Amino acid sequence: MYLRRLDALHLPESPAGYTIRRFIPGEERAWWHLLDDAGGLGTWDAKRAEEAFADPSGRVWKESIHFAVAEDHLVGTACVQLNARRDDLAEMGWVAVASAHRGRGLGRILCLHTLWFMRQRGFQHCFVQTRSHRAAAVKLFRDLGFQPWGAPGDGSLSAFLGALPHRARVETQEP
Ligand SMILES: CC(C)(COP(=O)(O)OP(=O)(O)OC[C@H]1O[C@@H](n2cnc3c(N)ncnc32)[C@H](O)[C@@H]1OP(=O)(O)O)[C@@H](O)C(=O)NCCC(=O)NCCS
């Protein structure tokens, strides 16, 4: 799904009892454990995480990882992935909330913080990959303004990236 414009965003308050904060170096293990426990995102281990931090077709930008925290426990996450083919385009990646904490708006606020992070770094557009059977994720992304990408060519990510106009990153002030 594609978000054509990263407009100025209003970041709402976190739901009561939760805070949103960024990744601290050394939290790699906690991050992949959260993804592993979320269900539906495959099996995660240290090796898969290292690959994700280096993958040229969707490198997880560690600095962009956001966590939802409840009483010192990490209960949700979202991040930015970067594709070496498109330095103007950010991907929202690895959005997950622990099952006991779903339905409280954490998925939405994690995505909003991640979109804000992208915008601060000059991105003007972004995308997210999901599957139509992930009803909660599809609803979440639609509500944030993402549209299904109109399958050019074979409908693959590669065809999408090839067809999408380039929109240069803009200079912004780092927060
Ligand atoms: C997708 C996910 C991150 C959403 O987290 P969350 O904290 O529950 O999200 P929110 O509370 O912000 O709610 C998102 C919306 O989806 C809705 N929703 C929840 N479950 C739903 C379902 N089964 N069908 C349709 N909509 C659903 C919620 O009602 C909410 O809409 P609302 O604001 O109008 O009430 C979470 O379900 C999850 O971790 N899923 C497993 C991993 C995954 O699929 N990640 C996405 C990969 S692309």
The ligand as a Gaussian input file, in Angstrom:
#p B3LYP/6-31G(d) Opt

LIG

0 1
 C       -1.748000      -5.021000      12.894000
 C       -1.475000      -4.747000      14.374000
 C       -0.083000      -4.158000      14.489000
 C       -2.510000      -3.723000      14.862000
 O       -2.165000      -3.375000      16.206000
 P       -3.231000      -2.711000      17.222000
 O       -2.457000      -2.097000      18.320000
 O       -4.294000      -3.672000      17.558000
 O       -3.824000      -1.571000      16.273000
 P       -4.870000      -0.440000      16.683000
 O       -5.356000      -0.668000      18.087000
 O       -4.229000       0.857000      16.363000
 O       -6.113000      -0.785000      15.745000
 C       -6.072000      -0.846000      14.367000
 C       -7.493000      -0.925000      13.781000
 O       -7.719000      -2.274000      13.328000
 C       -9.001000      -2.701000      13.814000
 N       -8.989000      -4.143000      13.914000
 C       -8.459000      -4.898000      14.882000
 N       -8.618000      -6.198000      14.599000
 C       -9.287000      -6.249000      13.437000
 C       -9.752000      -7.308000      12.597000
 N       -9.542000      -8.591000      12.913000
 N      -10.412000      -6.983000      11.462000
 C      -10.579000      -5.685000      11.092000
 N      -10.150000      -4.643000      11.837000
 C       -9.510000      -4.932000      12.980000
 C       -9.133000      -1.991000      15.106000
 O      -10.494000      -1.967000      15.522000
 C       -8.602000      -0.615000      14.757000
 O       -9.566000       0.166000      14.082000
 P      -10.347000       1.355000      14.871000
 O       -9.276000       2.365000      15.251000
 O      -11.296000       1.890000      13.845000
 O      -10.982000       0.696000      16.042000
 C       -1.611000      -6.034000      15.226000
 O       -2.860000      -6.629000      14.960000
 C       -0.519000      -7.065000      14.992000
 O        0.559000      -6.990000      15.586000
 N       -0.779000      -8.049000      14.120000
 C        0.206000      -9.133000      13.851000
 C        1.372000      -8.644000      13.035000
 C        0.936000      -7.996000      11.737000
 O        0.080000      -8.501000      11.019000
 N        1.591000      -6.861000      11.416000
 C        1.347000      -6.134000      10.212000
 C        2.309000      -6.591000       9.202000
 S        2.097000      -5.674000       7.700000

